[in-house]
Amino acid sequence: MSFLAVFKSTGWSWLMALSLLGLSACAPSPAQVTSQPLRDHSLSTSATAPLPLQFELENGQNLTGRVWQNPQPRHIVLGVHGFNDYSKAFESLAQHLRTELGATVYAYDQRGFGANPEPGIWPGTIALLADLRHIAAQLRLQHPDLPLSVVGESMGGALVWVAASEAPGLVADQVVLKAPAVWGANSMPWYQRMSLQFMNAVAPDMTFTGRGVQSLGITPTNDPEVSRDLSRDPLFIKATRVSSLAGVTALMGRAQDLSDLPPQRSLVLYGLRDRIIPPAPVCHWLKHLNAAGSVSDKLDFAIYPEGWHLLTRQLQTRQVMQDIGLWLAQNPLTTKTNAQQAQASVCAKLP
């Protein structure tokens, strides 16, 4: 059997999951919609349309973004989206934090994503880190007297973790990682590592669309409206290059292997129904943190037995939304746990 045949039989479904393109392929049928439980509408939000924004970088370039303004903000939040996604990902969370926390929430389309030039072309981790650090520093200058929190989802969570943990650090008072993408090559079977290396060498521009992953049980949310919206959104990337998968895998591995923790208060949120970043690499990451002995009382966890990958874009978002708002305000969480307890919960999901 050729190496390409081995790749097709063992690596195809994994690469589709890794690309997070279940989001573009999981729009449910009408029958599926009617069988879903009701969406949690009990959150207190007063919707306001976000304003478009341009974030100016040091080199004079701009990144597209948006801001959910509070007329009298008590908190500033910066959202960092996931792979193939863009700033719109923070709509529901921003509305909640604006109302409940009194926050002004900013989010930007990362370089190579959303409405920026060359969408789908991996810009490199160095550029992504530089952009995040620069934007956070600019928000600090604009709002010097308000607490600044950075919330990263999936790939954005991995990026925030690296930016805050490694020199020169991240200008922020608190960081939140939602379903952080900590799925590096070290926690992949040999055939997955070899498949990605081989395909990146011979066909870096080959793309994956994620069609068929629903039949494999790979879906990021149980909310059919979110699924439909993502599948129709022209700014959500639906065909992922192999070179981009290699780039995001390197970033995820960098985050997964870190032993030094950010100096900021940090909160990690993870759902045990997550199949985009499945329990195995998260278990590997938690074991690494606990074995390194670097876990401190500044690092909190919240593990949701019924949580999906898109924790703030699933049907039951009430607990997650409330937890983020309470934690940012430094109020107690009933769901809060420590690293050892989080490891036990996540690793128990392994076969």
Beta strands, then each sheet from edge to edge (+ up, - down):
strand 1: 51-56
strand 2: 62-68
strand 3: 75-80
strand 4: 103-108
strand 5: 148-153
strand 6: 174-178
strand 7: 207-208
strand 8: 240-241
strand 9: 265-271
strand 10: 299-304
strand 11: 336-337
sheet 1: 1+ 2- 4+ 3+ 5+ 6+ 9+ 10+ 11-
sheet 2: 7+ 8-
end
